[in-house]
Amino acid sequence: MIQALFSQPNYLGSKKLLDVTALRQEAIASNLANAETPGYRRLDVAGTFQSEFQRAMQSRDAGQVAGLQPKLELDPKAISHRLDGNTVQMETELAELQKNSLDHSLGTQLITGSLLRLRLAITGRPA
């Protein structure tokens, strides 16, 4: 019974959102750490993931949502504005860091809401 609650597409989508923000955090940290490395190319979550995620969420198929695997790849849109070929722009990374922080907060709030509803169902008391 409880397993069915954790297999809902919305809950799985929230978990996947947290997975993506953790992966994107790794990419941003790597990009910032290599901001001065000649020839370094910016990393980000694969650009196709967002459309795959939206399609899976619209289908309401828990298996499809659970099967999504975000991965890091070189950012094909990143252009080097420097002579050394490095494609990292500090302002972009800091903006992405802030956006990723907000996405992570959203994901944790969604998961927390699901768990609080479960707690209410079990105990009959909110929080």
C-alpha positions as CSV (number, residue, x, y, z in Angstrom):
1,M,0.0,0.0,0.0
2,I,2.7,2.5,1.0
3,Q,4.8,1.5,-1.9
4,A,2.0,2.6,-4.2
5,L,2.2,6.1,-2.7
6,F,5.8,6.3,-3.6
7,S,5.2,5.1,-7.1
8,Q,3.0,8.0,-8.1
9,P,4.2,10.0,-11.1
10,N,4.2,13.3,-9.2
11,Y,6.3,11.9,-6.4
12,L,8.7,10.2,-8.8
13,G,8.9,13.4,-10.8
14,S,9.8,15.4,-7.7
15,K,12.5,12.9,-6.8
16,K,13.9,13.1,-10.4
17,L,13.9,16.9,-10.1
18,L,16.1,16.5,-7.0
19,D,18.4,14.1,-8.9
20,V,18.8,16.6,-11.7
21,T,19.6,19.5,-9.3
22,A,22.2,17.4,-7.6
23,L,23.8,16.5,-11.0
24,R,23.6,20.1,-12.2
25,Q,25.3,21.2,-8.9
26,E,28.2,18.8,-9.8
27,A,28.4,20.4,-13.2
28,I,28.4,23.9,-11.9
29,A,31.0,23.1,-9.3
30,S,33.2,21.6,-12.0
31,N,32.7,24.6,-14.2
32,L,33.6,27.0,-11.5
33,A,36.6,25.0,-10.4
34,N,37.9,25.0,-14.0
35,A,37.0,28.6,-14.9
36,E,40.7,29.3,-15.5
37,T,41.7,26.0,-17.1
38,P,42.7,26.5,-20.7
39,G,40.6,24.6,-23.2
40,Y,38.0,23.5,-20.6
41,R,34.5,23.1,-22.0
42,R,31.4,23.9,-19.9
43,L,29.4,20.9,-18.6
44,D,25.6,20.8,-18.1
45,V,22.8,18.3,-17.8
46,A,22.0,16.9,-21.3
47,G,19.7,19.4,-23.2
48,T,17.3,16.6,-24.1
49,F,16.5,15.8,-20.5
50,Q,14.0,18.6,-20.0
51,S,11.9,17.6,-23.0
52,E,12.0,13.9,-22.0
53,F,11.0,14.9,-18.4
54,Q,8.1,17.0,-19.6
55,R,6.9,14.2,-22.0
56,A,7.1,11.6,-19.2
57,M,5.2,13.8,-16.7
58,Q,2.5,14.5,-19.3
59,S,2.1,10.8,-19.9
60,R,1.5,10.2,-16.2
61,D,3.4,6.9,-16.6
62,A,5.4,6.2,-13.4
63,G,7.6,3.7,-15.2
64,Q,8.6,6.3,-17.8
65,V,9.3,8.9,-15.2
66,A,11.4,6.5,-13.1
67,G,13.3,5.4,-16.2
68,L,14.6,8.8,-16.9
69,Q,18.4,9.1,-16.4
70,P,19.8,12.6,-16.4
71,K,23.4,12.8,-17.5
72,L,26.1,15.4,-17.9
73,E,27.4,16.4,-21.3
74,L,29.5,19.2,-22.8
75,D,27.3,22.3,-23.4
76,P,27.1,22.6,-27.2
77,K,25.8,26.2,-26.8
78,A,28.7,27.4,-24.8
79,I,31.0,29.6,-26.9
80,S,34.5,30.6,-25.9
81,H,35.0,34.3,-25.6
82,R,38.6,33.8,-24.5
83,L,41.8,33.1,-26.4
84,D,42.5,30.0,-24.3
85,G,39.3,28.2,-25.5
86,N,37.7,28.0,-22.1
87,T,33.9,28.2,-22.5
88,V,33.0,29.0,-18.8
89,Q,31.6,32.4,-18.1
90,M,31.6,33.2,-14.3
91,E,28.4,35.3,-14.5
92,T,26.5,32.5,-16.3
93,E,27.6,29.9,-13.7
94,L,26.6,32.1,-10.8
95,A,23.2,32.6,-12.3
96,E,22.8,28.9,-12.9
97,L,23.9,28.2,-9.3
98,Q,21.1,30.5,-8.1
99,K,18.5,29.0,-10.4
100,N,19.6,25.5,-9.4
101,S,19.2,26.4,-5.7
102,L,15.6,27.5,-6.4
103,D,14.9,24.3,-8.3
104,H,16.3,22.2,-5.4
105,S,14.1,24.1,-2.9
106,L,11.1,23.4,-5.1
107,G,11.9,19.7,-5.2
108,T,12.4,19.4,-1.5
109,Q,9.1,21.3,-0.9
110,L,7.3,18.9,-3.2
111,I,8.7,15.8,-1.5
112,T,8.1,17.3,2.0
113,G,4.5,18.0,1.0
114,S,4.0,14.3,-0.1
115,L,5.5,13.0,3.2
116,L,3.4,15.4,5.3
117,R,0.3,14.1,3.6
118,L,1.3,10.6,4.3
119,R,2.0,11.5,7.9
120,L,-1.5,13.1,8.2
121,A,-3.1,9.9,6.7
122,I,-1.3,7.7,9.3
123,T,-1.5,9.8,12.4
124,G,-4.6,12.0,11.7
125,R,-2.5,15.0,12.8
126,P,-0.9,17.6,10.5
127,A,2.9,18.0,11.3
